[in-house]
């Protein structure tokens, strides 16, 4: 088994975090309208209606991300980069190294400045072969 792309973030935690990120971005006026509409119509991997109520707040999400271990925050950033195509799965170690090198500002601020971060992280999971956690909550 190839362990080079293993994640250390708890799968249930990551799954729930993505649900919350998507819920918060749906109410964010900075999120492109077509992205909000697609998410509301179920055009994304995660179905919000059954996972997160509308009470998820940006402040709670900031606290949750900033409360994570630094290594886990770096994994989130690297997952986003892989998901948007900056790195391939074979470059996972490079993405992690760059995330560690650039971790001088709060990860929450960086991640939440990207309206499609949840989708990009989900795409990163898929690229690394871990997209099943969105359905079953395990690696």
Backbone bond lengths (Angstrom), bond angles and torsions (degrees), N, CA, C in turn:
res aa  C-N    CA-C-N  psi(-1)  N-CA   C-N-CA  omega(-1)  CA-C   N-CA-C  phi
1 X - - - 1.455 - - 1.532 109.65 -
2 X 1.338 116.66 133.05 1.460 122.06 178.94 1.527 108.68 -79.16
3 X 1.337 115.78 117.46 1.465 119.81 -178.44 1.521 112.08 -104.71
4 X 1.344 117.10 7.07 1.458 119.85 -176.32 1.532 112.76 -68.39
5 X 1.303 118.23 -20.96 1.462 121.64 -179.02 1.522 112.44 -109.92
6 X 1.328 116.69 23.39 1.456 119.50 179.57 1.522 110.72 -70.44
7 X 1.309 114.85 148.94 1.458 121.74 177.67 1.519 109.01 -109.50
8 X 1.334 115.85 151.93 1.453 119.65 178.68 1.527 112.39 -107.90
9 X 1.319 117.22 -8.75 1.471 120.53 176.14 1.521 107.27 -70.31
10 X 1.323 116.82 134.72 1.453 119.82 177.29 1.523 110.60 -57.91
11 X 1.331 117.93 131.59 1.462 120.19 -174.84 1.531 113.79 -61.06
12 X 1.319 118.19 -40.79 1.474 119.66 178.27 1.520 110.85 -65.10
13 X 1.331 116.13 -41.00 1.458 120.45 178.49 1.525 109.78 -61.83
14 X 1.327 117.37 -47.04 1.459 121.68 -179.09 1.522 111.10 -62.08
15 X 1.300 116.30 -44.59 1.469 121.23 179.39 1.525 110.39 -58.92
16 X 1.325 117.10 -48.24 1.458 121.01 179.94 1.519 112.04 -66.34
17 X 1.328 117.14 -36.84 1.455 121.00 178.04 1.528 110.37 -62.27
18 X 1.322 117.20 -41.96 1.467 120.31 178.40 1.525 111.27 -63.71
19 X 1.314 117.31 -39.49 1.467 120.51 176.78 1.532 110.01 -60.61
20 X 1.317 115.66 -45.08 1.467 119.97 -179.34 1.524 111.55 -66.41
21 X 1.334 116.69 -41.67 1.460 119.83 178.22 1.524 110.63 -60.19
22 X 1.312 116.21 -42.93 1.458 119.71 179.89 1.527 110.31 -66.02
23 X 1.324 117.66 -41.24 1.463 120.81 179.93 1.525 111.16 -63.11
24 X 1.318 116.59 -42.23 1.461 120.55 179.99 1.523 109.97 -67.18
25 X 1.332 117.89 -41.54 1.463 120.04 -178.00 1.518 111.76 -67.66
26 X 1.323 118.22 -26.04 1.469 120.43 178.37 1.516 111.77 -65.38
27 X 1.318 116.50 -30.67 1.449 119.55 -179.84 1.512 113.05 -94.35
28 X 1.319 117.18 1.45 1.455 122.26 -175.89 1.519 109.72 -88.38
29 X 1.314 116.06 121.58 1.464 120.52 -179.05 1.521 112.18 -64.72
30 X 1.348 117.36 -18.20 1.455 120.11 177.99 1.523 112.21 -79.30
31 X 1.324 117.41 -14.43 1.453 120.87 178.47 1.526 108.28 -73.37
32 X 1.324 117.62 129.93 1.461 118.96 179.45 1.521 111.55 -54.68
33 X 1.329 115.73 138.90 1.472 120.92 -175.99 1.520 112.16 -54.77
34 X 1.338 117.90 -42.98 1.460 118.84 -178.54 1.524 111.63 -65.46
35 X 1.338 118.11 -31.35 1.467 120.72 176.81 1.520 110.25 -67.90
36 X 1.356 117.00 -42.33 1.469 119.89 177.81 1.521 109.95 -64.03
37 X 1.323 117.69 -43.54 1.463 121.43 -178.83 1.516 111.15 -64.00
38 X 1.350 117.41 -43.86 1.455 120.50 179.41 1.516 111.15 -62.25
39 X 1.330 117.30 -42.66 1.462 120.46 179.94 1.516 110.60 -64.79
40 X 1.323 116.58 -39.76 1.450 119.64 -179.58 1.529 111.56 -69.22
41 X 1.324 116.74 -26.98 1.457 120.56 179.20 1.523 112.10 -90.45
42 X 1.320 116.35 6.46 1.462 119.54 178.28 1.520 113.05 80.17
43 X 1.323 118.14 22.42 1.452 121.39 -178.65 1.510 113.73 -79.45
44 X 1.330 118.40 3.94 1.464 121.80 -178.82 1.517 109.79 -114.28
45 X 1.332 114.99 174.01 1.467 121.29 -177.46 1.527 112.54 -66.68
46 X 1.323 117.26 -29.48 1.457 121.27 -171.47 1.521 109.51 -107.68
47 X 1.313 116.51 134.71 1.452 120.87 177.07 1.515 108.63 -97.30
48 X 1.319 115.46 112.79 1.462 120.15 -175.75 1.513 113.46 -69.68
49 X 1.297 116.88 -40.46 1.453 120.47 -171.33 1.520 112.72 -53.28
50 X 1.322 117.44 -37.27 1.459 119.52 -176.90 1.526 113.39 -92.07
51 X 1.330 118.01 -6.38 1.454 120.04 -175.04 1.518 114.85 -112.16
52 X 1.316 118.70 -41.88 1.454 121.11 -171.97 1.518 109.11 -135.21
53 X 1.308 115.93 133.38 1.454 119.82 173.38 1.520 109.60 -76.34
54 X 1.291 116.90 175.48 1.462 120.60 -178.41 1.521 111.78 -79.77
55 X 1.330 118.16 3.63 1.457 120.24 -177.25 1.533 113.24 -86.52
56 X 1.331 117.81 2.18 1.464 119.59 176.89 1.525 108.48 -65.62
57 X 1.316 115.94 127.83 1.455 118.47 -177.84 1.520 110.16 -113.08
58 X 1.305 114.52 154.16 1.461 121.46 178.43 1.528 110.39 -60.27
59 X 1.329 117.34 -40.84 1.463 121.06 -179.35 1.526 111.29 -61.71
60 X 1.325 116.97 -42.57 1.462 120.59 178.25 1.524 110.77 -63.89
61 X 1.316 115.95 -39.15 1.452 120.69 179.74 1.532 110.89 -66.40
62 X 1.324 116.62 -41.70 1.473 120.93 176.60 1.531 109.86 -58.98
63 X 1.326 116.56 -46.62 1.469 120.67 179.27 1.527 111.34 -61.25
64 X 1.327 116.22 -40.98 1.464 120.32 -177.92 1.534 111.09 -66.72
65 X 1.323 116.68 -45.16 1.470 120.13 179.78 1.523 110.47 -66.70
66 X 1.330 116.72 -47.28 1.468 119.89 -178.40 1.526 112.13 -68.11
67 X 1.320 117.69 -19.87 1.455 121.62 177.96 1.526 113.60 -83.57
68 X 1.322 116.47 -7.14 1.465 121.03 179.03 1.528 109.96 -73.53
69 X 1.333 116.25 157.02 1.465 120.49 170.93 1.521 108.36 -57.24
70 X 1.309 116.49 148.02 1.466 121.47 -179.66 1.528 110.90 -56.73
71 X 1.323 116.97 -41.42 1.467 120.33 -179.87 1.520 111.25 -62.46
72 X 1.313 117.41 -36.09 1.459 120.86 178.57 1.527 111.07 -70.32
73 X 1.319 116.25 -38.78 1.466 119.78 176.07 1.530 109.96 -61.16
74 X 1.317 115.85 -41.03 1.464 120.43 179.18 1.526 110.86 -65.53
75 X 1.319 117.58 -36.72 1.464 120.66 176.19 1.524 110.64 -62.44
76 X 1.324 116.84 -41.79 1.471 119.92 178.36 1.518 111.12 -59.63
77 X 1.315 116.41 -46.85 1.464 120.89 179.83 1.529 109.61 -62.31
78 X 1.327 117.25 -46.57 1.467 120.82 179.72 1.529 111.05 -62.34
79 X 1.324 117.58 -39.41 1.472 120.73 176.66 1.526 110.89 -60.68
80 X 1.331 116.47 -42.15 1.456 119.67 178.82 1.528 109.76 -61.94
81 X 1.322 117.22 -43.80 1.462 120.66 -179.62 1.528 111.24 -63.16
82 X 1.323 117.32 -42.24 1.461 120.46 177.72 1.530 109.59 -64.16
83 X 1.317 116.02 -42.12 1.463 120.63 -177.99 1.515 114.14 -66.07
84 X 1.311 117.45 -28.98 1.471 118.65 179.25 1.526 111.94 -95.69
85 X 1.345 116.90 2.55 1.457 121.07 172.31 1.508 116.08 94.21
86 X 1.321 117.90 7.00 1.474 119.95 177.52 1.529 111.27 -68.42
87 X 1.325 116.86 -30.04 1.456 123.98 179.03 1.523 107.79 -136.95
88 X 1.326 116.21 151.62 1.456 121.13 172.34 1.519 109.98 -94.83
89 X 1.317 116.63 171.28 1.463 121.12 179.55 1.524 111.29 -57.89
90 X 1.328 116.52 -35.84 1.462 120.54 -179.72 1.532 112.35 -70.40
91 X 1.333 116.45 -11.34 1.462 121.62 179.30 1.534 112.41 -106.60
92 X 1.318 116.35 19.90 1.462 121.39 -177.38 1.528 111.84 -54.92
93 X 1.319 117.16 -45.45 1.474 120.58 -179.98 1.528 110.82 -61.00
94 X 1.328 117.03 -38.04 1.467 120.98 177.77 1.517 111.14 -66.43
95 X 1.331 116.59 -41.34 1.470 120.58 178.68 1.519 110.62 -62.66
96 X 1.328 116.63 -43.03 1.468 120.58 177.70 1.526 111.33 -63.25
97 X 1.323 116.47 -42.26 1.467 120.37 -179.69 1.529 111.08 -63.33
98 X 1.330 117.13 -42.02 1.455 120.07 178.68 1.527 111.22 -67.49
99 X 1.320 116.88 -39.45 1.466 120.30 177.33 1.526 110.30 -61.49
100 X 1.329 117.11 -39.91 1.470 120.80 178.16 1.526 110.41 -66.54
101 X 1.314 116.03 -40.10 1.466 121.08 -179.44 1.526 111.55 -65.31
102 X 1.313 116.81 -34.45 1.466 121.37 -175.02 1.521 113.62 -100.32
103 X 1.312 118.20 16.54 1.466 120.52 -174.61 1.520 113.27 -86.45
104 X 1.331 116.45 43.99 1.461 119.82 -178.88 1.525 113.59 -91.44
105 X 1.313 118.22 -7.59 1.470 120.81 176.10 1.530 108.59 -123.49
106 X 1.322 117.54 163.27 1.467 119.02 -178.28 1.531 112.14 -58.26
107 X 1.310 116.14 130.34 1.463 121.08 179.23 1.517 111.55 -61.38
108 X 1.329 116.51 -35.09 1.469 119.09 -179.23 1.521 110.37 -61.01
109 X 1.320 116.66 -42.98 1.466 120.57 -179.54 1.524 110.06 -61.68
110 X 1.320 116.48 -45.50 1.458 120.97 -179.92 1.531 111.29 -64.43
111 X 1.323 116.75 -51.74 1.462 120.47 -176.92 1.523 111.97 -62.71
112 X 1.333 116.38 -44.43 1.463 119.31 -176.07 1.528 112.69 -76.81
113 X 1.332 117.16 -7.33 1.463 119.67 173.56 1.533 110.85 -80.41
114 X 1.320 116.67 -7.24 1.465 122.81 177.67 1.532 108.23 -107.56
115 X 1.325 118.38 104.02 1.467 121.25 -175.12 1.525 114.44 -57.35
116 X 1.314 117.77 -25.48 1.460 120.56 -178.08 1.531 112.08 -102.88
117 X 1.327 117.40 19.58 1.467 121.39 -175.56 1.522 112.33 -55.77
118 X 1.319 118.35 -43.63 1.470 120.17 -178.42 1.525 110.82 -61.63
119 X 1.319 116.63 -43.15 1.468 120.21 178.60 1.519 111.05 -66.81
120 X 1.330 116.44 -39.32 1.459 119.89 179.84 1.527 111.07 -68.14
121 X 1.324 117.47 -38.04 1.469 120.66 175.81 1.525 109.59 -64.99
122 X 1.333 117.08 -42.74 1.463 120.46 177.44 1.526 110.63 -61.75
123 X 1.326 117.49 -39.52 1.469 120.95 176.71 1.525 110.78 -66.10
124 X 1.338 116.24 -36.33 1.458 120.17 175.66 1.517 111.60 -62.89
125 X 1.322 115.92 -41.82 1.469 119.78 176.08 1.526 110.40 -59.59
126 X 1.320 116.07 -43.07 1.463 120.48 179.20 1.527 110.50 -62.93
127 X 1.315 116.93 -45.45 1.464 121.73 -179.78 1.531 111.30 -59.45
128 X 1.335 116.45 -36.60 1.470 121.06 -179.46 1.526 112.73 -84.72
129 X 1.340 116.59 -3.93 1.456 120.12 179.83 1.516 114.30 86.27
130 X 1.331 117.28 19.70 1.459 121.49 -178.54 1.531 113.10 -114.65
131 X 1.322 117.98 16.84 1.459 119.69 -175.71 1.524 112.88 -64.91
132 X 1.322 118.79 -18.71 1.460 121.03 178.59 1.523 113.05 -63.18
133 X 1.343 118.87 -19.21 1.466 118.46 179.24 1.524 111.46 -65.17
134 X 1.328 116.99 -22.07 1.457 119.55 178.09 1.520 111.09 -69.44
135 X 1.328 117.14 -23.57 1.454 120.69 177.31 1.527 112.96 -97.29
136 X 1.352 115.75 -46.01 1.467 117.43 -172.48 1.521 115.49 -112.24
137 X 1.343 117.51 -3.27 1.456 120.31 175.08 1.509 115.45 69.33
138 X 1.353 117.91 24.18 1.464 119.58 177.81 1.524 109.01 -141.97
139 X 1.332 115.66 157.79 1.466 120.94 178.27 1.514 109.51 -86.50
